[in-house]
Amino acid sequence: MDSHAVIASLPVAGADRTVLIEAANAAFERVVERIEPDNEKLTRTLWDAESYIDNEITADMLPISRDEAAYLVDVFLVHHVIGLTVEADQEAAESRP
């Protein structure tokens, strides 16, 4: 990215928010492709990039460069997606007769 943009306040808005949501969605796709969840469709319904950004970029991280924030979103998303797959598996198991 090599942007000099700095995120200095919350909620993340405007171009910063757009860039981070795009980064989160791209990372989500890579992680899903890699881990091949059993209940992929349900995992996808649980995914909410906006909520992820709102909850992962916190006041104690500020100020933070947009590039660093996008990097952190990418790096830590795998754990979040694994959590979503576990939740999807549990929901699927509960709905079975």
C-alpha positions as CSV (number, residue, x, y, z in Angstrom):
1,M,0.0,0.0,0.0
2,D,2.7,2.5,1.0
3,S,0.2,5.1,2.2
4,H,1.2,7.9,4.5
5,A,-2.4,8.1,5.8
6,V,-2.8,7.9,9.6
7,I,-5.8,6.8,11.5
8,A,-6.1,9.0,14.5
9,S,-9.7,8.6,15.7
10,L,-12.5,6.2,16.0
11,P,-14.7,5.0,14.5
12,V,-12.5,4.4,11.4
13,A,-14.3,6.3,8.6
14,G,-14.0,7.4,5.0
15,A,-11.2,6.1,2.8
16,D,-9.5,4.5,5.8
17,R,-12.6,2.4,6.5
18,T,-12.9,1.4,2.8
19,V,-9.3,0.3,2.6
20,L,-9.5,-1.7,5.8
21,I,-12.8,-3.4,4.9
22,E,-11.3,-4.3,1.5
23,A,-8.2,-5.7,3.2
24,A,-10.4,-7.7,5.7
25,N,-12.6,-9.1,2.9
26,A,-9.5,-10.2,0.9
27,A,-7.9,-11.8,3.9
28,F,-11.2,-13.6,4.7
29,E,-11.3,-15.1,1.3
30,R,-7.7,-16.3,1.6
31,V,-8.3,-17.8,5.0
32,V,-11.5,-19.6,3.9
33,E,-9.8,-21.0,0.9
34,R,-6.9,-22.2,3.0
35,I,-8.9,-23.8,5.9
36,E,-11.8,-25.1,3.8
37,P,-14.5,-25.0,6.5
38,D,-17.0,-27.8,6.6
39,N,-19.9,-25.3,6.7
40,E,-18.5,-22.6,4.4
41,K,-21.8,-21.1,3.4
42,L,-22.8,-20.6,7.1
43,T,-19.3,-19.3,7.9
44,R,-19.8,-16.7,5.2
45,T,-23.1,-15.6,6.6
46,L,-21.4,-15.0,10.0
47,W,-18.7,-12.9,8.5
48,D,-19.1,-9.1,9.0
49,A,-16.1,-7.1,7.8
50,E,-17.4,-3.8,9.2
51,S,-17.9,-5.2,12.6
52,Y,-14.5,-6.8,12.5
53,I,-12.9,-3.5,11.8
54,D,-14.9,-1.7,14.4
55,N,-13.8,-4.2,17.1
56,E,-10.2,-4.8,16.1
57,I,-9.0,-1.2,15.7
58,T,-9.1,0.1,19.2
59,A,-8.3,3.5,20.8
60,D,-5.2,2.1,22.5
61,M,-3.7,1.5,19.0
62,L,-4.1,5.0,17.8
63,P,-2.5,6.8,16.1
64,I,-1.7,4.0,13.6
65,S,-0.8,4.2,9.9
66,R,-3.4,2.9,7.5
67,D,-0.8,0.4,6.2
68,E,0.0,-1.0,9.7
69,A,-3.7,-1.3,10.5
70,A,-4.3,-3.2,7.2
71,Y,-1.4,-5.5,8.0
72,L,-2.8,-6.2,11.5
73,V,-6.2,-6.9,10.1
74,D,-4.7,-9.4,7.6
75,V,-2.5,-11.1,10.2
76,F,-5.0,-11.6,13.0
77,L,-8.0,-12.4,10.9
78,V,-7.2,-16.1,10.7
79,H,-8.1,-16.5,14.4
80,H,-11.4,-14.7,13.9
81,V,-12.3,-16.9,10.9
82,I,-11.5,-20.0,12.8
83,G,-13.8,-18.8,15.5
84,L,-16.5,-18.3,12.9
85,T,-16.1,-21.8,11.5
86,V,-16.4,-23.2,15.0
87,E,-19.6,-21.2,15.5
88,A,-20.9,-22.3,12.1
89,D,-20.2,-26.0,12.9
90,Q,-22.0,-25.6,16.2
91,E,-25.0,-24.0,14.6
92,A,-25.1,-26.7,11.9
93,A,-24.9,-29.5,14.6
94,E,-27.8,-27.9,16.5
95,S,-30.0,-27.8,13.4
96,R,-29.5,-31.5,12.6
97,P,-32.3,-33.8,13.8
